Structures are given as structure tokens and as C-alpha cells.
Amino acid sequence: QLSCLVKMVTLHGIPKDLDSYPKELLLFLSPSDYAATGSCVQYFANIGEANVDVLQKESFQRKQLLLEALACLKIPDMQVSEENAEILGHLVCDLGGEYIRSSGGNLLKYLSQCESFLPDQEEAIRSVISSGNTTFGPPEAWSAFTLKKLTGLIPVFDHNILQKIPK
């Protein structure tokens, strides 16, 4: 339906009020299509707010969106800053394990919003959490407030992490 709607909306060119349409519509446009109404950073900030699960995880479209976002944000290595993580929004869910490890705790808040993880993502999340080198600190120092912020990641925690969390 969204794909069809994009064709109808863009029939006579890209509308100037594109930002007033549902964010999910942008998933079916490219950054170059959007360029007439804003920057690629603005485009990916809007994409980051969209429900990317409209596209199947691991699909070509989602992989392509992530690659284009990383290029737009000029992320040279695999380290994603907190600022870029905020722009990527839900696209953070598609970053591989190496990005998660290299970015340390910068991604945890955003990863906790993801629906599911691939095995290498889960392993990377456990590695980052276990290191204790995050704004949340080591699991031994966590409170109920910390757990609430990391709720979406709890299913990824293994026994080693869980047993360190204070009762």
C-alpha cells in the first residue's frame, strides 16, 4: 500500500510538503528523491522515526537504506556517535555486531527499541553490557530505573549478566 501511495504522491514530482506525509512513506523513496525538499541528514532523521519493520528485516531495501544512511552521516569507521545514533533511530536495529561493539554504549538506548536481533548483534550487546563501559555502568550498579531504560535488551542478557544485577 505504501509503495503504491508513493507512486501516486510523486506522480507529478516530489511534493514540497513531503514531511507532512507518514514517515513510512519515505522508506520507499531514495535520499536523492528527497533532496529537493531537504538534506540527506533530515531524510534519515525522518526514516529513523519511521517503523522500519514495514520492510522485512535483512531485506535489500533495509540494507540499502542503512548503507546510504552511514554514507550520508559520513561514519568513516564502525563507531557511531550518540548524535548519529539519534539520527539513525530505528535503523540502529540493522547495525551489525561490529558497529555495536565499536560504538560501546552509544547504541544501547536505541537498540532497546528493536523488535529482534540477529545472533551477532546479541553477542555484541552482551559484550558491551558486560564491559561496564557504558553510561549505565556495570550490571552490578544497576537500579530498577536502569533496567526500565534497557527493557528491550533484557531478553538478550545471559546468565552471567543477570546474576550480577542487584535484587
C-alpha atoms as an extended CHARMM CRD file, in Angstrom:
* protein
*
       167  EXT
         1         1  GLN       CA              0.0000000000        0.0000000000        0.0000000000  PROA      1               0.0000000000
         2         2  LEU       CA              2.7910000000        2.4110000000        0.8890000000  PROA      2               0.0000000000
         3         3  SER       CA              4.6500000000        1.6330000000       -2.2990000000  PROA      3               0.0000000000
         4         4  CYS       CA              1.5140000000        2.3930000000       -4.2870000000  PROA      4               0.0000000000
         5         5  LEU       CA              0.9110000000        5.5830000000       -2.3080000000  PROA      5               0.0000000000
         6         6  VAL       CA              4.4480000000        6.7930000000       -3.0600000000  PROA      6               0.0000000000
         7         7  LYS       CA              3.7790000000        6.3860000000       -6.7860000000  PROA      7               0.0000000000
         8         8  MET       CA              0.6020000000        8.4300000000       -6.5050000000  PROA      8               0.0000000000
         9         9  VAL       CA              2.1370000000       11.1500000000       -4.3200000000  PROA      9               0.0000000000
        10        10  THR       CA              5.1920000000       11.5440000000       -6.5570000000  PROA      10              0.0000000000
        11        11  LEU       CA              3.3330000000       11.2760000000       -9.8810000000  PROA      11              0.0000000000
        12        12  HSD       CA              3.9730000000       14.9500000000      -10.6440000000  PROA      12              0.0000000000
        13        13  GLY       CA              7.3180000000       15.2070000000       -8.8460000000  PROA      13              0.0000000000
        14        14  ILE       CA              8.2640000000       15.2840000000       -5.2040000000  PROA      14              0.0000000000
        15        15  PRO       CA              5.7700000000       17.3960000000       -3.2450000000  PROA      15              0.0000000000
        16        16  LYS       CA              7.2180000000       20.2890000000       -1.2100000000  PROA      16              0.0000000000
        17        17  ASP       CA              5.2190000000       19.1770000000        1.8560000000  PROA      17              0.0000000000
        18        18  LEU       CA              6.6710000000       15.6670000000        1.8760000000  PROA      18              0.0000000000
        19        19  ASP       CA              7.4510000000       15.9460000000        5.6030000000  PROA      19              0.0000000000
        20        20  SER       CA              3.7210000000       16.1230000000        6.3240000000  PROA      20              0.0000000000
        21        21  TYR       CA              3.1800000000       12.5980000000        4.9560000000  PROA      21              0.0000000000
        22        22  PRO       CA              3.6160000000        9.4510000000        7.1040000000  PROA      22              0.0000000000
        23        23  LYS       CA              7.3070000000        8.7690000000        7.7650000000  PROA      23              0.0000000000
        24        24  GLU       CA              6.9180000000        5.2090000000        6.4650000000  PROA      24              0.0000000000
        25        25  LEU       CA              6.2950000000        6.6630000000        3.0010000000  PROA      25              0.0000000000
        26        26  LEU       CA              9.9120000000        7.8120000000        2.9280000000  PROA      26              0.0000000000
        27        27  LEU       CA             11.0720000000        4.1910000000        3.1370000000  PROA      27              0.0000000000
        28        28  PHE       CA             10.0870000000        3.8730000000       -0.4980000000  PROA      28              0.0000000000
        29        29  LEU       CA             11.9600000000        6.9710000000       -1.6930000000  PROA      29              0.0000000000
        30        30  SER       CA             15.6740000000        7.4430000000       -2.0390000000  PROA      30              0.0000000000
        31        31  PRO       CA             17.6730000000       10.2620000000       -0.4690000000  PROA      31              0.0000000000
        32        32  SER       CA             18.1280000000       11.7530000000       -3.9490000000  PROA      32              0.0000000000
        33        33  ASP       CA             14.3240000000       11.8780000000       -4.3640000000  PROA      33              0.0000000000
        34        34  TYR       CA             14.1130000000       13.7060000000       -1.0490000000  PROA      34              0.0000000000
        35        35  ALA       CA             16.9700000000       16.1150000000       -1.8530000000  PROA      35              0.0000000000
        36        36  ALA       CA             14.5740000000       18.6570000000       -3.3800000000  PROA      36              0.0000000000
        37        37  THR       CA             12.8120000000       19.1370000000       -0.0370000000  PROA      37              0.0000000000
        38        38  GLY       CA             15.6630000000       18.7110000000        2.4440000000  PROA      38              0.0000000000
        39        39  SER       CA             19.0810000000       17.2710000000        3.2490000000  PROA      39              0.0000000000
        40        40  CYS       CA             20.0030000000       13.6090000000        3.4310000000  PROA      40              0.0000000000
        41        41  VAL       CA             20.5080000000       14.0340000000        7.1990000000  PROA      41              0.0000000000
        42        42  GLN       CA             16.9050000000       15.2690000000        7.5270000000  PROA      42              0.0000000000
        43        43  TYR       CA             15.7350000000       12.3900000000        5.3300000000  PROA      43              0.0000000000
        44        44  PHE       CA             17.4250000000        9.7970000000        7.5480000000  PROA      44              0.0000000000
        45        45  ALA       CA             16.2500000000       11.5150000000       10.7310000000  PROA      45              0.0000000000
        46        46  ASN       CA             12.6980000000       11.0690000000        9.3720000000  PROA      46              0.0000000000
        47        47  ILE       CA             13.4460000000        7.4720000000        8.3400000000  PROA      47              0.0000000000
        48        48  GLY       CA             14.7810000000        6.8550000000       11.8530000000  PROA      48              0.0000000000
        49        49  GLU       CA             11.3610000000        7.8070000000       13.2420000000  PROA      49              0.0000000000
        50        50  ALA       CA              9.5280000000        5.5460000000       10.7900000000  PROA      50              0.0000000000
        51        51  ASN       CA              8.5030000000        1.9840000000       11.5240000000  PROA      51              0.0000000000
        52        52  VAL       CA             11.2790000000        0.2970000000        9.5130000000  PROA      52              0.0000000000
        53        53  ASP       CA              9.6670000000       -3.0680000000       10.2490000000  PROA      53              0.0000000000
        54        54  VAL       CA              7.3040000000       -2.2200000000        7.3750000000  PROA      54              0.0000000000
        55        55  LEU       CA             10.2600000000       -3.5590000000        5.3770000000  PROA      55              0.0000000000
        56        56  GLN       CA             11.3510000000       -7.1200000000        6.1020000000  PROA      56              0.0000000000
        57        57  LYS       CA             14.4620000000       -7.3860000000        8.2910000000  PROA      57              0.0000000000
        58        58  GLU       CA             17.5330000000       -8.2710000000        6.2340000000  PROA      58              0.0000000000
        59        59  SER       CA             15.7400000000       -7.1880000000        3.0370000000  PROA      59              0.0000000000
        60        60  PHE       CA             17.7050000000       -5.4770000000        0.2730000000  PROA      60              0.0000000000
        61        61  GLN       CA             15.7690000000       -2.2270000000        0.8370000000  PROA      61              0.0000000000
        62        62  ARG       CA             16.6170000000       -2.0770000000        4.5470000000  PROA      62              0.0000000000
        63        63  LYS       CA             20.2700000000       -2.9170000000        3.9300000000  PROA      63              0.0000000000
        64        64  GLN       CA             20.4390000000       -0.2520000000        1.2320000000  PROA      64              0.0000000000
        65        65  LEU       CA             18.8190000000        2.3540000000        3.4990000000  PROA      65              0.0000000000
        66        66  LEU       CA             21.3880000000        1.6390000000        6.2090000000  PROA      66              0.0000000000
        67        67  LEU       CA             24.3140000000        1.8590000000        3.7770000000  PROA      67              0.0000000000
        68        68  GLU       CA             23.0260000000        5.1680000000        2.4090000000  PROA      68              0.0000000000
        69        69  ALA       CA             22.4700000000        6.4900000000        5.9490000000  PROA      69              0.0000000000
        70        70  LEU       CA             26.0210000000        5.5950000000        7.0040000000  PROA      70              0.0000000000
        71        71  ALA       CA             27.3830000000        7.3140000000        3.8740000000  PROA      71              0.0000000000
        72        72  CYS       CA             25.2030000000       10.4090000000        4.4030000000  PROA      72              0.0000000000
        73        73  LEU       CA             26.2800000000       10.7410000000        8.0360000000  PROA      73              0.0000000000
        74        74  LYS       CA             29.8970000000       10.2040000000        6.9960000000  PROA      74              0.0000000000
        75        75  ILE       CA             30.5060000000        7.4690000000        9.5520000000  PROA      75              0.0000000000
        76        76  PRO       CA             34.0590000000        6.5660000000        8.4830000000  PROA      76              0.0000000000
        77        77  ASP       CA             34.6810000000        3.6390000000       10.7770000000  PROA      77              0.0000000000
        78        78  MET       CA             32.2990000000        1.4320000000       12.6620000000  PROA      78              0.0000000000
        79        79  GLN       CA             31.9380000000        3.8280000000       15.5850000000  PROA      79              0.0000000000
        80        80  VAL       CA             28.5160000000        5.5040000000       15.7230000000  PROA      80              0.0000000000
        81        81  SER       CA             28.2650000000        8.5740000000       17.9510000000  PROA      81              0.0000000000
        82        82  GLU       CA             25.2860000000        9.2450000000       20.2170000000  PROA      82              0.0000000000
        83        83  GLU       CA             24.2540000000       12.0970000000       17.8710000000  PROA      83              0.0000000000
        84        84  ASN       CA             24.3330000000        9.8470000000       14.7870000000  PROA      84              0.0000000000
        85        85  ALA       CA             22.5350000000        7.0730000000       16.6830000000  PROA      85              0.0000000000
        86        86  GLU       CA             19.7250000000        9.5270000000       17.3800000000  PROA      86              0.0000000000
        87        87  ILE       CA             19.5020000000       10.4120000000       13.6750000000  PROA      87              0.0000000000
        88        88  LEU       CA             19.5480000000        6.7290000000       12.6520000000  PROA      88              0.0000000000
        89        89  GLY       CA             16.7580000000        5.9930000000       15.1400000000  PROA      89              0.0000000000
        90        90  HSD       CA             15.1750000000        2.6520000000       14.2420000000  PROA      90              0.0000000000
        91        91  LEU       CA             17.8540000000        1.9700000000       11.5970000000  PROA      91              0.0000000000
        92        92  VAL       CA             20.2080000000        1.2620000000       14.5400000000  PROA      92              0.0000000000
        93        93  CYS       CA             18.4050000000       -2.0920000000       14.7430000000  PROA      93              0.0000000000
        94        94  ASP       CA             20.1020000000       -3.1070000000       11.4830000000  PROA      94              0.0000000000
        95        95  LEU       CA             23.6820000000       -2.3210000000       12.5330000000  PROA      95              0.0000000000
        96        96  GLY       CA             25.9020000000       -5.3790000000       12.7240000000  PROA      96              0.0000000000
        97        97  GLY       CA             27.7320000000       -6.6460000000       15.7630000000  PROA      97              0.0000000000
        98        98  GLU       CA             30.9660000000       -4.8420000000       14.8720000000  PROA      98              0.0000000000
        99        99  TYR       CA             29.1740000000       -1.4850000000       14.8780000000  PROA      99              0.0000000000
       100       100  ILE       CA             27.5970000000       -2.3100000000       18.2460000000  PROA      100             0.0000000000
       101       101  ARG       CA             30.9530000000       -3.2990000000       19.7800000000  PROA      101             0.0000000000
       102       102  SER       CA             32.8190000000       -0.3030000000       18.3130000000  PROA      102             0.0000000000
       103       103  SER       CA             30.1640000000        2.1690000000       19.4210000000  PROA      103             0.0000000000
       104       104  GLY       CA             30.1300000000        0.9470000000       23.0090000000  PROA      104             0.0000000000
       105       105  GLY       CA             27.1880000000        2.1950000000       24.9970000000  PROA      105             0.0000000000
       106       106  ASN       CA             26.1690000000        4.8490000000       22.4230000000  PROA      106             0.0000000000
       107       107  LEU       CA             23.6610000000        2.4900000000       20.8290000000  PROA      107             0.0000000000
       108       108  LEU       CA             22.1370000000        0.6800000000       23.8270000000  PROA      108             0.0000000000
       109       109  LYS       CA             19.2770000000        3.1360000000       24.3720000000  PROA      109             0.0000000000
       110       110  TYR       CA             18.2950000000        2.8470000000       20.7030000000  PROA      110             0.0000000000
       111       111  LEU       CA             18.8390000000       -0.9060000000       20.4670000000  PROA      111             0.0000000000
       112       112  SER       CA             16.4260000000       -1.4070000000       23.3610000000  PROA      112             0.0000000000
       113       113  GLN       CA             13.6330000000       -0.3110000000       20.9810000000  PROA      113             0.0000000000
       114       114  CYS       CA             14.3400000000       -3.0640000000       18.4260000000  PROA      114             0.0000000000
       115       115  GLU       CA             11.8930000000       -5.9070000000       17.8450000000  PROA      115             0.0000000000
       116       116  SER       CA             14.5130000000       -8.6240000000       17.3560000000  PROA      116             0.0000000000
       117       117  PHE       CA             18.2330000000       -9.2270000000       16.9790000000  PROA      117             0.0000000000
       118       118  LEU       CA             20.4960000000      -11.4280000000       14.9070000000  PROA      118             0.0000000000
       119       119  PRO       CA             22.9200000000      -13.6890000000       16.8280000000  PROA      119             0.0000000000
       120       120  ASP       CA             25.9700000000      -11.4640000000       16.1630000000  PROA      120             0.0000000000
       121       121  GLN       CA             24.0170000000       -8.4260000000       17.4160000000  PROA      121             0.0000000000
       122       122  GLU       CA             23.0340000000      -10.2780000000       20.5930000000  PROA      122             0.0000000000
       123       123  GLU       CA             26.6350000000      -11.3000000000       21.2490000000  PROA      123             0.0000000000
       124       124  ALA       CA             27.8380000000       -7.7270000000       20.7020000000  PROA      124             0.0000000000
       125       125  ILE       CA             25.1810000000       -6.3250000000       23.0670000000  PROA      125             0.0000000000
       126       126  ARG       CA             26.2140000000       -8.8130000000       25.7730000000  PROA      126             0.0000000000
       127       127  SER       CA             29.8620000000       -7.8700000000       25.2430000000  PROA      127             0.0000000000
       128       128  VAL       CA             29.1630000000       -4.1290000000       25.5800000000  PROA      128             0.0000000000
       129       129  ILE       CA             26.9340000000       -4.6210000000       28.6460000000  PROA      129             0.0000000000
       130       130  SER       CA             29.4520000000       -6.9480000000       30.3350000000  PROA      130             0.0000000000
       131       131  SER       CA             32.2960000000       -4.4730000000       29.8170000000  PROA      131             0.0000000000
       132       132  GLY       CA             30.5360000000       -1.9790000000       32.0900000000  PROA      132             0.0000000000
       133       133  ASN       CA             31.9870000000        0.8530000000       29.9870000000  PROA      133             0.0000000000
       134       134  THR       CA             28.6270000000        2.4560000000       29.2640000000  PROA      134             0.0000000000
       135       135  THR       CA             26.6650000000        5.3470000000       30.7210000000  PROA      135             0.0000000000
       136       136  PHE       CA             24.6680000000        2.6740000000       32.5660000000  PROA      136             0.0000000000
       137       137  GLY       CA             27.7920000000        1.3460000000       34.2950000000  PROA      137             0.0000000000
       138       138  PRO       CA             28.3860000000       -2.3060000000       35.1510000000  PROA      138             0.0000000000
       139       139  PRO       CA             25.3470000000       -4.5460000000       35.8010000000  PROA      139             0.0000000000
       140       140  GLU       CA             26.3630000000       -4.6980000000       39.4940000000  PROA      140             0.0000000000
       141       141  ALA       CA             25.4770000000       -0.9890000000       39.8110000000  PROA      141             0.0000000000
       142       142  TRP       CA             22.1350000000       -1.0640000000       38.0100000000  PROA      142             0.0000000000
       143       143  SER       CA             18.8800000000        0.0480000000       39.5930000000  PROA      143             0.0000000000
       144       144  ALA       CA             15.2620000000       -0.5490000000       38.6450000000  PROA      144             0.0000000000
       145       145  PHE       CA             15.4740000000        2.7260000000       36.6910000000  PROA      145             0.0000000000
       146       146  THR       CA             18.3990000000        1.3620000000       34.6250000000  PROA      146             0.0000000000
       147       147  LEU       CA             16.5260000000       -1.8510000000       33.8840000000  PROA      147             0.0000000000
       148       148  LYS       CA             13.4950000000        0.1340000000       32.7770000000  PROA      148             0.0000000000
       149       149  LYS       CA             15.6630000000        2.0340000000       30.2500000000  PROA      149             0.0000000000
       150       150  LEU       CA             17.1110000000       -1.2620000000       28.9750000000  PROA      150             0.0000000000
       151       151  THR       CA             13.8580000000       -3.2530000000       28.9940000000  PROA      151             0.0000000000
       152       152  GLY       CA             14.0710000000       -4.1980000000       25.3050000000  PROA      152             0.0000000000
       153       153  LEU       CA             17.5310000000       -5.6910000000       25.8140000000  PROA      153             0.0000000000
       154       154  ILE       CA             16.7180000000       -7.9030000000       28.8060000000  PROA      154             0.0000000000
       155       155  PRO       CA             15.8640000000      -10.9550000000       26.6180000000  PROA      155             0.0000000000
       156       156  VAL       CA             19.4240000000      -10.7600000000       25.2240000000  PROA      156             0.0000000000
       157       157  PHE       CA             21.0830000000      -10.8510000000       28.6640000000  PROA      157             0.0000000000
       158       158  ASP       CA             22.6910000000      -14.1620000000       29.5400000000  PROA      158             0.0000000000
       159       159  HSD       CA             23.0760000000      -15.7770000000       32.9630000000  PROA      159             0.0000000000
       160       160  ASN       CA             26.4010000000      -14.0160000000       33.5980000000  PROA      160             0.0000000000
       161       161  ILE       CA             24.7910000000      -10.5940000000       33.2190000000  PROA      161             0.0000000000
       162       162  LEU       CA             21.5690000000      -11.4320000000       35.0330000000  PROA      162             0.0000000000
       163       163  GLN       CA             23.2810000000      -12.7800000000       38.1460000000  PROA      163             0.0000000000
       164       164  LYS       CA             25.2670000000       -9.5370000000       38.5460000000  PROA      164             0.0000000000
       165       165  ILE       CA             22.1830000000       -7.2870000000       38.6540000000  PROA      165             0.0000000000
       166       166  PRO       CA             21.2740000000       -6.3710000000       42.2540000000  PROA      166             0.0000000000
       167       167  LYS       CA             17.9670000000       -7.7590000000       43.5110000000  PROA      167             0.0000000000
